[in-house]
Each structure stands twice: as structure tokens, then as C-alpha cells.
């Protein structure tokens, strides 16, 4: 193994530890916020925002998406588009009652 | 293929080298396509959750039925297992097989702890007569956490295999084994990622 390779891996491992600490901190924050008894809408926004940040950290660093090939990013972009459409289906069920 | 026609010597291409057209080895592109389909599987359940919640006249807060400290512990356990998983892969990259065994063992152990805590949670519910048929909230709770638990079991089975008998490949083809561990790691991180969303949605909101 070359020196530059091992230095690179050393950097990676440091990033993993940092991400781990951030994930732990954000987990405690999201639990603490739930005890503040915010109004439902605000609570949903805050909880999902924190979950999205945590999820992004896992995907970018643990799953190495930050340095992944473009092909995989394109596949995932397509997945995200369909995922959003799927989540919007409930909204359409409400929309079809509008005006009735 | 061998001269006697046996298939055992067929070399499957692109398990280590990148394919010229995709720039990736086959395992990597395969696991990501599988994970994309998994996103849609869980996506359908999240959409169901939204539909049920929006349509319900009232929706209970997770803490009315669920144990937040236990679920928080499980979140910490699963996040820790993601770190040990990625460290197991990094150990192979550093050519340190002993460290890989240690970190992979810890990953499987964390999976076992997660399942143990989930067993305690489920048992409590059943003891108090709380079943999927009890109400809509518990129905979607058991469906989503049950499906997630099956994924934890599947990931653990693969990780345990690579910790044990599957590690024999390390002796003959280090790079191929490292790629396999990377792919099982990608699945394990996905399982962690799903829980990161399940936890607030079911327990905290």
C-alpha cells in the first residue's frame, strides 16, 4: 500500500469518527426537541429536517456517495424523483376532493 | 471453462475491475440498483403512513404507545453499527484482517442488540394487548418496524457470513473480498438510514 493511499484512508477514518459524533449529537437533539411539545406542523418540519441531515451524512460519508461515480448518482436522482411522486400520492387523494 | 466442461473454473468478469461501459464493478452497480428498489419499497410504506395519518380524525403521539428511551438506545446502537461496518471495510483496505474481524464482529453484535431491544419492545406491546389490529397507528408501526427488522436480520446474516466462512476469500482474492464487504456495508448503511427516518416518524411525532 502506498503512503498516499494510507494517508487518504487515515483522512477517511477521521471523517467517519466526525460523522459518528454528529449523528449521535443530532439523535439527542431530535429526542430533546420532541419533549418541547412544539405544534405538530413545526415538530414535523424540525424532526424531518434533522433526519434528512443525518440521512445525508450516512449516504455521503458511510456510503461514499460524495466520491461516487456519476452513473450511481444519476440512478439515485431518478429514484428520488419517483420517491417524491410516491409521497405525493396522498396529496393527490386530497386534491380530488377539492370543490366537492 | 475447464476442458471437461465443468463450470467451476469460469471466471466471472468485473468483480474487481471496473466495467468499461459503467466505470464500476458489477457488484457495486448491482447493489445500488437493489437499494433503489428498496427506497421504493419503504417509500410505499411511508406514503401509506402519510395517507393514513392525514385521513385519520385524530392521530396518537408515538409516546402514548411506544417507549422512546428504548428506541433512542436502538438508534444509537444502529448508528454505532454503521461506524463499525465502515471501519471493517477500511481495515481491509489497510490490509488488516484482524481489525476487520473485530469491527465486523462488533457490527453483528450491534445487530443482535438491536433485535434484542426490539424483542423487548414488541413483548411489552403484546403483554398489554397492543396488536397490529388494535388501531391504525399500531398497524403501520408493526408493518414498518417489522419490515425493517427483516432487513436487519438479512444484513446480519450476510455480515456474519463474511465474518465467518465467507472470509476464506480473503486468502485467495483480497480485492474481491473487500468489494463484497463494501457491498454488504452499503446494504447495512441503508438499513441504518431507513431507521433514521422511522425513528422520528413513528416515535417522536
Boltz contact constraints between the chains, C-beta under 6 A:
constraints:
  - contact:
      token1: [A, 9]
      token2: [B, 90]
      max_distance: 6.0
  - contact:
      token1: [A, 9]
      token2: [B, 93]
      max_distance: 6.0
  - contact:
      token1: [A, 9]
      token2: [B, 94]
      max_distance: 6.0
  - contact:
      token1: [A, 13]
      token2: [B, 90]
      max_distance: 6.0
  - contact:
      token1: [A, 16]
      token2: [B, 83]
      max_distance: 6.0
  - contact:
      token1: [A, 16]
      token2: [B, 86]
      max_distance: 6.0
  - contact:
      token1: [A, 20]
      token2: [B, 83]
      max_distance: 6.0
  - contact:
      token1: [A, 23]
      token2: [B, 79]
      max_distance: 6.0
  - contact:
      token1: [A, 27]
      token2: [B, 75]
      max_distance: 6.0
  - contact:
      token1: [A, 30]
      token2: [B, 200]
      max_distance: 6.0
  - contact:
      token1: [A, 31]
      token2: [B, 72]
      max_distance: 6.0
  - contact:
      token1: [A, 34]
      token2: [B, 204]
      max_distance: 6.0
  - contact:
      token1: [A, 43]
      token2: [B, 205]
      max_distance: 6.0
  - contact:
      token1: [A, 44]
      token2: [B, 205]
      max_distance: 6.0
  - contact:
      token1: [A, 47]
      token2: [B, 200]
      max_distance: 6.0
  - contact:
      token1: [A, 47]
      token2: [B, 204]
      max_distance: 6.0
  - contact:
      token1: [A, 47]
      token2: [B, 205]
      max_distance: 6.0
  - contact:
      token1: [A, 51]
      token2: [B, 196]
      max_distance: 6.0
  - contact:
      token1: [A, 51]
      token2: [B, 197]
      max_distance: 6.0
  - contact:
      token1: [A, 51]
      token2: [B, 200]
      max_distance: 6.0
  - contact:
      token1: [A, 54]
      token2: [B, 196]
      max_distance: 6.0
  - contact:
      token1: [A, 55]
      token2: [B, 193]
      max_distance: 6.0
  - contact:
      token1: [A, 55]
      token2: [B, 196]
      max_distance: 6.0
  - contact:
      token1: [A, 58]
      token2: [B, 189]
      max_distance: 6.0
  - contact:
      token1: [A, 58]
      token2: [B, 192]
      max_distance: 6.0
  - contact:
      token1: [A, 58]
      token2: [B, 193]
      max_distance: 6.0
  - contact:
      token1: [A, 62]
      token2: [B, 82]
      max_distance: 6.0
  - contact:
      token1: [A, 62]
      token2: [B, 86]
      max_distance: 6.0
  - contact:
      token1: [A, 62]
      token2: [B, 189]
      max_distance: 6.0
  - contact:
      token1: [A, 63]
      token2: [B, 186]
      max_distance: 6.0
  - contact:
      token1: [A, 63]
      token2: [B, 189]
      max_distance: 6.0
  - contact:
      token1: [A, 69]
      token2: [B, 23]
      max_distance: 6.0
  - contact:
      token1: [A, 69]
      token2: [B, 24]
      max_distance: 6.0
  - contact:
      token1: [A, 71]
      token2: [B, 22]
      max_distance: 6.0
  - contact:
      token1: [A, 72]
      token2: [B, 32]
      max_distance: 6.0
  - contact:
      token1: [A, 75]
      token2: [B, 32]
      max_distance: 6.0
  - contact:
      token1: [A, 75]
      token2: [B, 36]
      max_distance: 6.0
  - contact:
      token1: [A, 79]
      token2: [B, 36]
      max_distance: 6.0
  - contact:
      token1: [A, 79]
      token2: [B, 39]
      max_distance: 6.0
  - contact:
      token1: [A, 83]
      token2: [B, 39]
      max_distance: 6.0
  - contact:
      token1: [A, 83]
      token2: [B, 43]
      max_distance: 6.0
  - contact:
      token1: [A, 86]
      token2: [B, 43]
      max_distance: 6.0
  - contact:
      token1: [A, 86]
      token2: [B, 47]
      max_distance: 6.0
  - contact:
      token1: [A, 87]
      token2: [B, 47]
      max_distance: 6.0
  - contact:
      token1: [A, 89]
      token2: [B, 47]
      max_distance: 6.0
  - contact:
      token1: [A, 90]
      token2: [B, 47]
      max_distance: 6.0
  - contact:
      token1: [A, 90]
      token2: [B, 50]
      max_distance: 6.0
  - contact:
      token1: [A, 90]
      token2: [B, 51]
      max_distance: 6.0
  - contact:
      token1: [A, 90]
      token2: [B, 54]
      max_distance: 6.0
